[in-house]
């Protein structure tokens, strides 16, 4: 079971890396557009995060754990909404609003910080 948990954490980190890496590539060298690779990263992070947050690993999480998972899920849903809004605007040949584009990066870092520092 421990190996499966480690695999879920690894896939979760890969999802974060895809999401943040694709965003950073656009922010610091691209056209400041939201891409399909960001959606893949978001999906991987969501699925793997829910997998290792499931109470099947033999430990009893406390209330703080459920609060943390809820906050992280809400932040992830906001990131998804931002990506969806940005991609829809790009399909209509409109520019992605700066607040949405930069919000994806800031919220992605916030979500990683919540996972790392909130115990």
Backbone bond lengths (Angstrom), bond angles and torsions (degrees), N, CA, C in turn:
res aa  C-N    CA-C-N  psi(-1)  N-CA   C-N-CA  omega(-1)  CA-C   N-CA-C  phi
1 X - - - 1.446 - - 1.518 111.20 -
2 X 1.325 116.52 -34.80 1.451 120.78 -179.79 1.525 111.28 -62.59
3 X 1.314 117.04 -37.61 1.461 120.76 179.11 1.522 110.95 -65.24
4 X 1.327 117.18 -40.65 1.463 120.36 177.98 1.529 111.21 -63.36
5 X 1.314 116.28 -40.33 1.462 120.44 177.56 1.527 110.50 -62.67
6 X 1.314 116.62 -43.33 1.465 119.95 178.87 1.529 111.33 -64.74
7 X 1.317 117.76 -36.86 1.464 121.28 176.72 1.524 110.03 -64.70
8 X 1.346 116.94 -42.25 1.468 120.35 178.69 1.529 110.63 -62.36
9 X 1.316 117.39 -42.31 1.467 120.84 178.29 1.531 110.03 -64.37
10 X 1.327 116.78 -42.32 1.466 121.21 178.65 1.529 111.18 -60.19
11 X 1.328 117.39 -46.56 1.468 120.93 179.15 1.524 110.36 -64.40
12 X 1.322 117.18 -36.27 1.464 121.28 177.62 1.539 110.50 -62.34
13 X 1.322 115.95 -43.03 1.467 120.20 178.39 1.523 110.93 -66.08
14 X 1.324 117.67 -38.53 1.471 121.47 176.33 1.526 109.64 -61.68
15 X 1.330 117.39 -41.80 1.466 120.79 177.08 1.514 112.13 -60.42
16 X 1.337 116.41 -44.62 1.459 120.05 176.64 1.528 110.35 -61.11
17 X 1.328 116.51 -44.15 1.467 120.60 -178.36 1.530 110.72 -62.57
18 X 1.330 117.30 -41.25 1.467 119.85 177.41 1.526 111.10 -63.09
19 X 1.326 116.07 -47.87 1.460 120.40 -178.24 1.521 111.28 -62.82
20 X 1.325 116.59 -52.39 1.457 119.26 -176.54 1.519 111.64 -71.96
21 X 1.328 117.23 -38.26 1.469 120.45 179.74 1.515 112.18 -63.97
22 X 1.320 117.17 -43.06 1.464 120.46 178.21 1.527 110.54 -65.22
23 X 1.332 116.10 -39.93 1.465 119.42 177.77 1.529 110.28 -65.28
24 X 1.334 117.53 -46.32 1.466 120.88 -178.14 1.521 111.45 -63.40
25 X 1.333 117.21 -37.03 1.465 120.36 177.93 1.526 110.40 -62.23
26 X 1.316 116.77 -38.73 1.464 120.36 177.87 1.524 111.41 -74.42
27 X 1.313 116.94 -37.90 1.468 120.49 -176.50 1.513 112.55 -69.10
28 X 1.319 116.93 -36.72 1.456 119.82 -172.39 1.518 113.90 -111.80
29 X 1.316 118.32 7.88 1.449 118.74 179.02 1.509 113.73 -164.47
30 X 1.297 116.94 -4.70 1.456 120.41 -175.92 1.513 112.45 -108.26
31 X 1.309 113.81 -153.85 1.465 120.98 -177.07 1.525 112.88 -98.22
32 X 1.316 116.93 10.42 1.466 122.19 -176.25 1.528 111.00 57.26
33 X 1.339 113.68 50.49 1.458 120.93 175.85 1.522 109.10 -117.05
34 X 1.313 115.36 157.32 1.457 120.81 175.91 1.531 107.52 -92.66
35 X 1.332 116.49 139.32 1.457 121.01 -171.28 1.524 112.19 -120.03
36 X 1.322 115.13 167.28 1.453 121.11 177.18 1.517 112.67 -65.82
37 X 1.323 117.28 -28.94 1.458 121.02 178.01 1.529 111.06 -62.95
38 X 1.320 116.48 -31.70 1.463 119.97 176.25 1.530 110.29 -65.09
39 X 1.328 116.74 -37.93 1.469 120.39 176.63 1.516 111.40 -63.53
40 X 1.333 117.21 -41.02 1.464 120.86 178.11 1.527 110.32 -62.47
41 X 1.317 116.96 -44.46 1.457 120.48 178.68 1.518 111.80 -62.57
42 X 1.322 115.95 -41.62 1.456 121.19 179.00 1.531 110.28 -62.50
43 X 1.324 116.70 -44.52 1.463 120.63 179.68 1.516 112.88 -64.08
44 X 1.339 116.35 -43.85 1.467 119.89 177.97 1.527 110.99 -62.08
45 X 1.316 116.47 -44.94 1.461 120.21 -179.53 1.533 110.61 -62.71
46 X 1.320 117.40 -39.39 1.461 121.28 179.99 1.521 111.17 -66.49
47 X 1.313 117.06 -51.37 1.468 120.48 -176.40 1.527 111.26 -63.93
48 X 1.327 116.42 -46.70 1.464 119.37 -179.30 1.532 111.22 -68.04
49 X 1.320 116.87 -37.65 1.464 119.90 178.53 1.513 112.00 -63.50
50 X 1.326 116.42 -41.94 1.458 119.07 176.84 1.526 111.13 -67.52
51 X 1.333 116.81 -33.56 1.467 120.23 179.80 1.528 111.17 -65.22
52 X 1.328 117.89 -45.82 1.462 115.98 -178.77 1.520 113.36 -86.63
53 X 1.322 117.63 -3.05 1.462 120.53 172.29 1.527 111.29 -91.29
54 X 1.341 116.75 -11.14 1.463 120.53 179.90 1.527 110.14 -66.83
55 X 1.318 116.71 143.57 1.476 119.53 -177.40 1.532 112.98 -81.32
56 X 1.324 117.94 47.92 1.460 121.45 -179.64 1.520 112.08 -108.66
57 X 1.313 117.99 2.37 1.461 121.20 -171.86 1.519 113.49 -93.99
58 X 1.325 118.71 4.91 1.449 120.86 174.49 1.514 115.19 86.94
59 X 1.308 118.86 16.88 1.457 120.82 177.45 1.517 108.47 -129.53
60 X 1.296 116.05 154.42 1.464 123.11 -177.09 1.523 110.15 -100.50
61 X 1.316 117.54 102.86 1.468 118.68 178.14 1.527 110.95 -73.00
62 X 1.317 115.11 149.54 1.458 120.73 178.57 1.520 111.51 -94.33
63 X 1.310 116.47 -177.82 1.461 122.11 -178.48 1.525 111.29 -62.53
64 X 1.324 117.52 -36.10 1.462 121.11 178.92 1.525 111.02 -60.52
65 X 1.329 116.52 -37.30 1.462 120.92 178.74 1.526 110.43 -63.44
66 X 1.325 117.46 -45.59 1.460 120.24 -178.79 1.525 111.50 -66.74
67 X 1.314 117.24 -35.83 1.459 120.93 176.21 1.529 110.04 -64.44
68 X 1.323 116.50 -44.33 1.462 121.25 179.15 1.524 110.77 -61.20
69 X 1.318 118.26 -46.98 1.458 121.94 -179.34 1.526 110.21 -63.38
70 X 1.321 117.45 -39.10 1.467 120.64 178.44 1.522 111.34 -64.42
71 X 1.319 117.42 -45.47 1.468 121.12 179.46 1.530 110.05 -62.75
72 X 1.341 116.48 -44.88 1.464 119.96 -179.94 1.529 110.88 -63.73
73 X 1.328 118.18 -37.69 1.463 121.43 178.47 1.524 111.18 -66.63
74 X 1.325 117.11 -41.21 1.468 120.59 177.72 1.531 110.55 -62.51
75 X 1.328 117.13 -44.44 1.464 120.74 178.01 1.525 109.81 -61.32
76 X 1.334 117.20 -42.12 1.460 121.21 178.75 1.532 111.53 -62.83
77 X 1.319 117.06 -39.31 1.470 120.46 177.86 1.531 111.29 -66.80
78 X 1.319 117.57 -36.33 1.465 120.56 176.62 1.524 109.95 -66.07
79 X 1.333 117.10 -41.25 1.470 120.37 176.47 1.520 109.38 -59.85
80 X 1.330 116.66 -44.91 1.461 120.90 178.30 1.523 112.67 -60.35
81 X 1.327 115.86 -40.40 1.463 119.80 177.32 1.521 111.02 -64.41
82 X 1.321 116.46 -43.05 1.470 120.47 177.85 1.522 111.33 -60.55
83 X 1.340 116.22 -44.33 1.470 119.33 179.42 1.520 109.76 -64.59
84 X 1.321 117.65 -43.03 1.465 120.85 178.82 1.519 112.64 -61.46
85 X 1.323 117.15 -43.79 1.464 121.07 178.61 1.520 110.22 -64.58
86 X 1.330 116.21 -44.82 1.462 120.08 -178.76 1.511 112.96 -64.26
87 X 1.328 117.08 -44.14 1.466 120.57 179.85 1.525 110.45 -66.02
88 X 1.331 118.08 -39.10 1.466 120.67 178.05 1.531 110.86 -62.80
89 X 1.312 117.53 -40.89 1.467 120.21 177.80 1.519 111.07 -66.00
90 X 1.343 116.02 -39.05 1.462 119.64 179.65 1.523 111.09 -64.93
91 X 1.331 117.41 -35.34 1.473 120.54 178.27 1.527 111.57 -66.25
92 X 1.319 116.69 -26.78 1.474 121.08 176.98 1.526 111.34 -91.39
93 X 1.322 116.10 14.41 1.467 123.14 -179.95 1.525 112.74 60.69
94 X 1.305 116.42 31.24 1.454 121.59 173.80 1.527 108.45 -102.74
95 X 1.294 116.12 156.26 1.459 120.39 178.08 1.530 110.12 -76.38
96 X 1.311 115.70 145.62 1.460 120.13 174.30 1.525 108.32 -73.46
97 X 1.333 118.51 127.09 1.466 119.27 178.16 1.528 110.99 -58.79
98 X 1.312 115.57 140.43 1.464 120.86 -177.28 1.523 111.69 -58.64
99 X 1.324 117.68 -37.70 1.462 120.19 -177.82 1.526 110.52 -65.77
100 X 1.311 117.93 -33.98 1.460 121.18 177.98 1.525 109.91 -72.87
101 X 1.333 117.01 -46.33 1.458 120.03 -178.95 1.527 111.18 -61.55
102 X 1.322 117.88 -51.04 1.458 120.96 -178.66 1.525 110.96 -70.86
103 X 1.324 116.91 -28.65 1.465 120.59 176.75 1.516 112.58 -62.16
104 X 1.339 117.12 -36.77 1.462 120.60 177.96 1.529 109.98 -59.66
105 X 1.320 117.10 -46.92 1.461 120.42 -179.41 1.518 113.02 -66.51
106 X 1.320 116.46 -45.52 1.467 120.52 -178.30 1.530 110.56 -65.02
107 X 1.330 117.07 -43.80 1.458 119.72 -179.33 1.528 111.88 -69.51
108 X 1.333 117.16 -31.63 1.462 119.90 175.65 1.526 110.46 -64.55
109 X 1.317 116.45 -44.82 1.473 119.80 176.36 1.523 111.43 -65.15
110 X 1.329 117.41 -38.66 1.462 120.98 177.23 1.524 110.24 -60.11
111 X 1.335 116.96 -43.93 1.456 120.61 -178.81 1.533 110.98 -64.30
112 X 1.323 116.64 -39.65 1.465 119.72 177.37 1.528 110.18 -65.96
113 X 1.311 117.30 -40.36 1.470 120.48 178.90 1.526 111.02 -65.66
114 X 1.319 117.88 -39.73 1.458 120.27 177.22 1.518 110.86 -60.90
115 X 1.322 116.19 -43.14 1.462 119.67 -179.85 1.514 112.56 -66.08
116 X 1.303 116.96 -34.79 1.456 120.47 -175.80 1.533 113.18 -83.67
117 X 1.315 117.52 -43.27 1.459 120.88 -170.78 1.519 115.30 -98.18
118 X 1.326 119.09 -18.53 1.462 121.52 -178.16 1.531 108.64 -86.84
119 X 1.319 116.71 111.11 1.467 121.01 -178.65 1.501 110.73 -113.03
